[in-house]
Amino acid sequence: MVNYDLVHQMSLASSPYAPGTDEFIKSGLTPLASEKIKPFRVAESPLHFECIVKDIIELGSEGGAGNLVICEVVQMHIKESLLDHNGMIDQQKIDLVARMGGNWYCRTDDRSMFEVEKPITTCGIGYDRIPEDIRNSKLLTGNDLGQLGGIEVLPDETNVNEYKLLELSELFLTLGDEPVELERALHQRAKDLLSDNKLEEAWMTLLSFNNG
């Protein structure tokens, strides 16, 4: 694994040295014996995967096509300093580097990272169950609708009415006689809530429009 502290040594190791050249020596990185495979690990890396190659798939015959290498991970090594209090990798500490095109890379930090909750054990209602007037919104994007479709159960009428009374009463008082503007304002509020990952609040905002 390459983090920011290794990026220049990693890049140096990718130089077109002659066959047989020891890239550990050229890059200044330290070889570390693996436990289950023959190739050495990079001691400076905070995370190591020992892998067995299962298949190599050629992705083309023209320049730059490359190969897809499919491996089985047989051993993993993680520096304890990377772990959070739950024993999981702390993404704020790992400081990963992502390869882009040409000379460009991306550093994963607070400005570039965000979370999307994975529906591993949950099942959202889906895009098709979103009311048509919401699907046809002029403000909500496909990405917004995908987020809305991730809710497991829609808020019930009682909760929507309570939320409308406590959180949306000013909007309804101000724009109650202008339904087009009211709907637009509610959709914008829902969009803002979604950007803060407040899914249920966004749904209650949207459902309040046609809720008596």
Protein Blocks (a to p, Z undefined) as FASTA:
>chain_A
ZZfklmmmmmmmmpccdehiafklmnopacdddfkbmbdcdfklmbdcddddfbdcdfbj
behklpadddddfbdcddfklpcfkopacfklnopacddehjbccdddfklgccdddffk
bccebjklgcfklmmpckbcfklmmmmmmpfbdcdfklmmmmmmmmmmmmmmmmmmmmkl
mmmmmmmmmmmmmmnopaklmmmmmmmmmgZZ
